[in-house]
């Protein structure tokens, strides 16, 4: 790796630390960790977009935005058991997070305040949230059309779903399923690929996404931007974050 691509100096959009962000990781998206909080590129790019949406130009990192109180009246739903956003936001009065346990009732809440939710049948009322966050979640959902429609349903008009998914760059034209469910059984259309889920167990990757994700989200009533925050830094420009805004 050349000197220019070995890393860069910058500021972490999550914790506010300044320093050198080194290359090295499973992929570009999982590389360039913050020298303080260790958040990888994909997390920090999502945080930057949260700041664009809600900081009103008065915060440049998420910890400061949370501490300022400006998110206290924002209804936030994150699909996560743990992670950098949980660490920063779990004390907010209108922050809700979820995980899917197949053996628990939907809508139930555990001792840590985490709801059991299935993205294809959320238990929240219509127009409940200003912000929905999911970080490398949607590639594990079988019925993505229903899941994206449910997220759009619970967003308030003008609300945003800010999310990351594994992405090639440039994007292929079409999204392709990796796994097909037939009578409740998984049939692999491509060689099996797994990620580590929030509870540490292996989780099958069900979709490879393409540029038609913009059309899939348009069908749910959302306008979508594919954002590359580090577009001037090689090779960080390959990472994309997705911002789906509910129309109305």
N, C-alpha and C positions, 0 to 999 in steps of 0.2 A: 504494500500500500504506500502511495506517495505521501510526502510530508503534508501536502495540501488536504488529503482525504483522511489523515490519521486522527483528525478531531478538529475542534474549533473552540474558541473562547466565547462565552455567552452568559446569559442569565436564565435561570430555571423559572418557567412560568408556573410551577407548582409551589416551590418553597422559597424562591427569591434568591437562592445562592448564586453567586457569580464565580466563574472559574473555567476550567478546561473540561470540555465534554469529549471524552476519548472514543474512538471507534472500537469495534470489537463486540461481537455478540452473535446470536443465532442468525440474525438478519439485520438489515439496516434499521428496520422499525424497532427492533429490540436492542439496538445499540445506542451509543452516545449517551450513557447514563449521566445524570446529574452528579457532580462531585460530592454533594451533600446528601440528598434524599434518595439518590440512585434511580430515580424515575427515568425510564427509557424514552426515546424520541416520540413514540406514538402517544404516550401519556401526556407528555409536555405539549404536544401540538393540540391535543384535545383541550387541555387547560387554557391554551392561548385563545381558542375560539370561545370558551366560556367567558373569558375576560372581555373579548370583543362584544359579546352579547349583553353582559350584565354589569360590567364595571364602570360604564359611563365615562371612560377615559381617566379613571381615578385610581386604578390599581394595575400593576404589571405582573403580579403573581397571585395565585389563588389563595394562599395563606393570608395575604393582606386583605383580599376581597372578603373572605369569610370573616375575618376579624373586624372589618369595617361595619358589619351589620347590614350591608346592602343586599345580602341574600336571605335575610330573615323573613322577608315577605314573599319570597320566590318558592313556589311549589315544585319540588325536585323529586324525581323518581330515578334511582339508579339500579340497574340490573347487575348486582354484584354482592358477593359475600364478603370480599375484602379487596384492598387495593388502595392506590394513592388518593383517589377521590373520597373513598370511605374515611380514610385517615383525616382528611381535611374537613369533611362536611358532616360527619356523624353527629356533631353537636348542634347542628342547625335545627330550628324548631319545625321546619316544614320539609324536612328531608326524609325520604322513605327509600329503603333498599330492599331488594328481594333476591331470593334464590329458589330454584325449583327442586323440591323433594317429592318424588312420585308417591311416597307412602304417607304424605301429610295432607290435611285438608287445604284446599286453595283458600287464600286469605288469612290463614292462621299465622300467628306471630310467635317466634321463639323467644327464649329468655334474653337474647341479645337485641331484640327488636327487629329481627329480620323476618319479612313476610314470605310465605310460600306462594309463589306466583308462576303460572304457566303463561308464557308470552302469547300463546294462541287463544287464551281465554282469561284475560285479566279481570280481576274482581273489582277494579276501581270504576267509579261512575264516569260518564262522558265528561270530557273537558276538565280534567282534574289537575293537570300539570303544565307549568310553564316550560319545564326542561326535563327531558328524559335522556339519560346517559347509558350507553352500553359500550363496553370495551372488549372487542374480540369475543362477542357473544353470538351475533347473528349468523355466523358460519356454522353454528352447531344446531340450528333449528331446522327441522324437517320441512314444516309448512311455512316458508318465509312469507308468502303472500298474506296469509292470515295474521301472522305475527306483526308484520309491518302495518297492516290495517288496524290491528288492536292498539298498537302504539299511537297511531294517528288518532284513533278514537279518544284516547285518554288525554291527548294534548289539547290545550286551550287554543283557540284561533290565534295564530301568530306565534304559538309555542314551537320549540325546536327539539328535535331528536339529534343529539350530537353523538356520533359513534365512529368506532374504528372497526375494520375488518381486514384480514390479511389481503394484500393487494399486490398484483403485478403492476409494473409501469413500463409502457403504457398498458391500460386496461385492455383485455380482450373484448370483443364486441358483445358476447353473450355470457350470461351466467349459466353454469352447468351444475346439475346435482351430482354429488359423489355417491350418494346412498339413496335407495328407494325403499319406502316402507310398503310392504305387501302383507296384508292380514296381520299387521303388528310386528312383522319380522323385517330386519334390515337386510337388504340385498345390495351388495357393493357394485357400483357401476365403474368405479376406479379403485386402484389400490388403496386400502384403508389408511387413513391418516388421523392421528390423535393429537390433541392438545391436553394440557393439564388443567382440570377445572378448578373452581374456587375452593373445593374441599380436598383437593389433591388427587382426585381420581382421574383416570383417563377419560376423555370426552371425544367422541367421533366427530370429525369435520364432515358436514353434510353437503356443503355447497362451495364451489369456486365461483366468485362473483366476477361480473363483467360490467361494461359500461351501461348495459340495459338496466342496472339498478336504479338509475334516474327515472326510467319509465315505470318500473315496478312501484316506486314510491309516488310517482305522479298519479297512478291509479288509486292511491289511498287518499289523495287530496293534499299532497305535500310537494313543494318545490325544493329541489335538492341541489346543493353546491358540492363539488368535489374540490377540497381545499388542500393546497400544498404550502404550508407555512414556511418551510425551509427551502423554497424553490431555488434560492441562489447558492445553496451549499451542496457540493458534490460529496457523497452520493445521497444526501438527505432528501433531495428533491423527489425521490421515488415514493416517499411515504405520503399517503393521502388520508385525510379525515373527511367525514361526510356530515353534512348539515342539512337535515330535512325539516323544512318549515311548513307547518300546517297553514294552508291558505285560509283567508277569511279575516 
